[in-house]
Amino acid sequence: MERLELTPFFDGVFALEDADLIPKPDPRTFDKMLARFGVDPTTACFFEDTPKNLEPAHVLGMTTVLVGPKAFTAEGAHIQHRAATVGPFLTTAMLDGDPQ
């Protein structure tokens, strides 16, 4: 995250080990992450490069962002925003409050 200059945008990282090796899109992983950071899902944004992994986040009420090569070709109501890369998306969101 430091190399990509994304560190200021995040309070922490939740890795597979933190989820007791239960991978996404298992809803238990999302529940553990939200509990660990004390986050209300309706105030959270979930970035992902695999479309199916956005489904549980969307169900929980998180804002979802599909990032990467599939961002502009994948389909689904669970994909709320799309971005080629995270950095410019976050910069735009921070500057004007609207990542679109």
Contact map, one row per residue, 1 for C-alpha under 8 A:
1111111000000000000000000000000000000000000000000000000000000000000000000000000000000000000000000000
1111111000000000000000000000000000000000000000000000000000000000000000000000000000000000000000000000
1111110000000000000000000000000000000000000000000000000000000000000000000000000000000000000000000000
1111110000000000000000000000000000000000000000000000000000000000000000000000000000000010000000000000
1111111100000000000000000000000000000000000000000000000000000000000000000000000000000010000000000000
1111111111000000000000000000000000000000000000000000000000000000000000000000000000000010000000000000
1100111111000000000000000000000000000000000000000000000000000000000000000000000000000000000000000000
0000111111100000000000000000000000000000000000000000000000000000000000000000000000000000000000000000
0000011111100000000000000000000000000000000000000000000000000000000000000000000000000000010000000000
0000011111111000000000000000000000000000000000000000000000000000000000000000000000000000000000000000
0000000111111000000000000000000000000000000000000000000000000000000000000000000000000000000000000000
0000000001111100000000000000000000000000000000000000000000000000000000000000000000000000000000000000
0000000001111110000000000000000000000000000000000000000000000000000000000000000000000000000000000000
0000000000011111011000000000000010000000000000000000000000000000000000000000000000000000000000000000
0000000000001111111000000000000000000000000000000000000000000000000000000000000000000000000000000000
0000000000000111111111100000000000000000000000000000000000000000000000000000000000000000000000000000
0000000000000011111110000000000000000000000000000000000000000000000000000000000000000000000000000000
0000000000000111111110000000000010000000000000000000000000000000000000000000000000000000000000000000
0000000000000111111111100001100110000000000000000000000000000000000000000000000000000000000000000000
0000000000000001111111000000000000000000000000000000000000000000000000000000000000000000000000000000
0000000000000001111111100000000000000000000000000000000000000000000000000000000000000000000000000000
0000000000000001001111110101100000000000000000000000000000000000000000000000000000000000000000000000
0000000000000001001011111100100000000000000000000000000000000000000000000000000000000000000000000000
0000000000000000000001111110110000000000000000000000100000000000000000000000000000000000000000000000
0000000000000000000000111110100000000000000000000001111100000000000000000000000000000000000000000000
0000000000000000000001111111110000000000000000000000000100000000000000000000000000000000000000000000
0000000000000000000000011111111000000000000000000000000100000000000000000000000000000000000000000000
0000000000000000001001000111111100000000000000000000000000000000000000000000000000000000000000000000
0000000000000000001001111111111110000000000000000000000000000000000000000000000000000000000000000000
0000000000000000000000010111111111000000000000000000000110000000000000000000000000000000000000000000
0000000000000000000000000011111111100000000000000000000000000000000000000000000000000000000000000000
0000000000000000001000000001111111110000000000000000000000000000000000000000000000000000000000000000
0000000000000100011000000000111111111000000000000000000000000000000000000000000000000000000000000000
0000000000000000000000000000011111111111100000000000000000000000000000000000000000000000000000000000
0000000000000000000000000000001111111110000000000000000000000000000000000000000000000000000000000000
0000000000000000000000000000000111111110000000000000000000000000000000000000000000000000000000000000
0000000000000000000000000000000011111110000000000000000000000000000000000000000000000000000000000000
0000000000000000000000000000000001111111000000000000000000000000000000000000000000000000000000000000
0000000000000000000000000000000001111111101100000000000000000000000000000000000000000000000000000000
0000000000000000000000000000000001000111111100000000000000000000000000000000000000000000000000000000
0000000000000000000000000000000001000011111110000000000010011100000000000000000000000000000000000000
0000000000000000000000000000000000000001111100000000000000011110000000000000000000000000000000000000
0000000000000000000000000000000000000011111110000000000000000110000000000000000000000000000000000000
0000000000000000000000000000000000000011111111000000000000000110000000000000000000000000000000000000
0000000000000000000000000000000000000000101111100000000000000111100000000000000000000000000000000000
0000000000000000000000000000000000000000000111110000010010000111100000000000000000000000000000000000
0000000000000000000000000000000000000000000011111000010000000001111000000000000000000100000000000000
0000000000000000000000000000000000000000000001111110110000000001111000000000000000000000000000000000
0000000000000000000000000000000000000000000000111110000000000000011111100000000000000000000000000000
0000000000000000000000000000000000000000000000011111110000000000010001000000000000000000000000000000
0000000000000000000000000000000000000000000000011111111000000000010001000100001000000000000000000000
0000000000000000000000001000000000000000000000000111111000000000000000000000000000000000000000000000
0000000000000000000000011000000000000000000000010111111110000000000000000000000000000000000000000000
0000000000000000000000001000000000000000000001110111111111000001110000000000011000000000000000000000
0000000000000000000000001000000000000000000000000011111111100000000000000000011000000000000000000000
0000000000000000000000001110010000000000000000000000111111110000000000000000000000000000000000000000
0000000000000000000000000000010000000000100001000000111111111111000000000000000000000000000000000000
0000000000000000000000000000000000000000000000000000011111111111000000000000011000000000000000000000
0000000000000000000000000000000000000000000000000000001111111100000000000000010000000000000000000000
0000000000000000000000000000000000000000110000000000000111111100000000000000000000000000000000000000
0000000000000000000000000000000000000000110000000000000011111110000000000000000000000000000000000000
0000000000000000000000000000000000000000111111000000000011111111000000000000000000000000000000000000
0000000000000000000000000000000000000000011111000000000011001111100000000000000100000000000000000000
0000000000000000000000000000000000000000000011110000010011000111110000000000011110000000000000000000
0000000000000000000000000000000000000000000011110000010000000011111000000000001111100000000000000000
0000000000000000000000000000000000000000000000111110010000000001111101100000001111100000000000000000
0000000000000000000000000000000000000000000000111000000000000000111111100000000001111100000000000000
0000000000000000000000000000000000000000000000001000000000000000011111100000000000111000000000000000
0000000000000000000000000000000000000000000000001000000000000000001111110000000000010000000000000000
0000000000000000000000000000000000000000000000001110000000000000011111111100000000000000000000000000
0000000000000000000000000000000000000000000000001000000000000000011111111100000001110000000000000000
0000000000000000000000000000000000000000000000000000000000000000000011111100000001100000000000000000
0000000000000000000000000000000000000000000000000000000000000000000001111110000000000000000000000000
0000000000000000000000000000000000000000000000000010000000000000000001111111000000000000000000000000
0000000000000000000000000000000000000000000000000000000000000000000000001111101000000000000000000000
0000000000000000000000000000000000000000000000000000000000000000000000000111111000000000000000000000
0000000000000000000000000000000000000000000000000000000000000000000000000011111100000000000000000000
0000000000000000000000000000000000000000000000000000011001100001000000000001111100000000000000000000
0000000000000000000000000000000000000000000000000010011001000001110000000011111111000000000000000000
0000000000000000000000000000000000000000000000000000000000000011110000000000111111000000000000000000
0000000000000000000000000000000000000000000000000000000000000001110000000000001111100000000000000011
0000000000000000000000000000000000000000000000000000000000000000111000110000001111110000000000000000
0000000000000000000000000000000000000000000000000000000000000000111100110000000011111100100000000000
0000000000000000000000000000000000000000000000000000000000000000001110100000000001111100000000000000
0000000000000000000000000000000000000000000000000000000000000000001100000000000000111111100000000000
0000000000000000000000000000000000000000000000100000000000000000001000000000000000111111110000000000
0001110000000000000000000000000000000000000000000000000000000000000000000000000000001111111000000000
0000000000000000000000000000000000000000000000000000000000000000000000000000000000001111111100000000
0000000000000000000000000000000000000000000000000000000000000000000000000000000000101111111110000010
0000000010000000000000000000000000000000000000000000000000000000000000000000000000000111111111000010
0000000000000000000000000000000000000000000000000000000000000000000000000000000000000011111111100000
0000000000000000000000000000000000000000000000000000000000000000000000000000000000000001111111111110
0000000000000000000000000000000000000000000000000000000000000000000000000000000000000000111111111110
0000000000000000000000000000000000000000000000000000000000000000000000000000000000000000011111111100
0000000000000000000000000000000000000000000000000000000000000000000000000000000000000000001111111000
0000000000000000000000000000000000000000000000000000000000000000000000000000000000000000000111111110
0000000000000000000000000000000000000000000000000000000000000000000000000000000000000000000111111110
0000000000000000000000000000000000000000000000000000000000000000000000000000000000000000000111011111
0000000000000000000000000000000000000000000000000000000000000000000000000000000010000000110110011111
0000000000000000000000000000000000000000000000000000000000000000000000000000000010000000000000000111
